[in-house]
Amino acid sequence: MFTIKKVTLLIPCYNEEQGIANVINKVPQERLLELGYETDILVIDNNSTDRTAEIARSLGVRVISEKQQGKGAAMITAFRNLPHDADYIAMIDGDDTYDPKELPRLLEPIDSNFADVIIGTRLNGKMDRKSMKGFNRIGNWLFTFLARIGYRTNTTDVCSGFFAWKKDVLDELTPHLASRSFSIEMEMIVKMARLNFNVFSVPISYNDREGNTNLRPIKDGVIILAEWFKNLTWKPNTYAGKSSVLTDKELQEA
């Protein structure tokens, strides 16, 4: 007899009406339950102008809204609204590029305490030929290389949108997050490295997306690179033996 653990799956969305139903319907809830995981799905509607939120609600999942545009803004809102009883948190994009059926592959290493965080890697995985343009692939290789040498991370895809965390990792990480854009993945990865969490990657599938992409390769690439530079000297503050963001009063008393 094993204990059922609760997994909350976060799906950030901006105008993903063409893909969101496929993503939700592909979540292998019965298989996950057999493996000992109860699944809770939370869609974060990032001020969509289409039927994304309506479709998600029609499928019986929870939907919350974040009006400030940007994936980082949506994710930080999600992290601040996590169920208190969740054991693990996962994230997957709403464009149907990732396969939710591979979620058990990300959960097993954290459930067995091999890792605190698992990131699905497309670059070392199974990618559809049309799923990532050559320019984007080169950029991702560069960002991943920089993260590995600058922060000594074990990750092989720093722009992936498929994650799994132990909940207490996000409880500690969230107060340190500031990115409101596509640079949120880079910020999370480099700060998790600085916080000394065990972060590893597993290969995943990556398919051609449904609908139009929201990524602006050059502009967003510059923002991601700036995030890498900005955090090179970043260190978490410590107070009373616990990693935290200090308030002005705590700084005066320290």
PyMOL commands that set and color helices and strands:
alter all, ss='L'
color gray80, all
select helices_A, chain A and resi 20-26+29-34+52-58+71-79+100-111+134-151+167-176+184-194+217-230+248-253
alter helices_A, ss='H'
color red, helices_A
select strands_A, chain A and resi 5-13+37-45+62-65+88-91+117-127+163-166+199-206+238-239+242-243
alter strands_A, ss='S'
color yellow, strands_A
deselect
rebuild
show_as cartoon
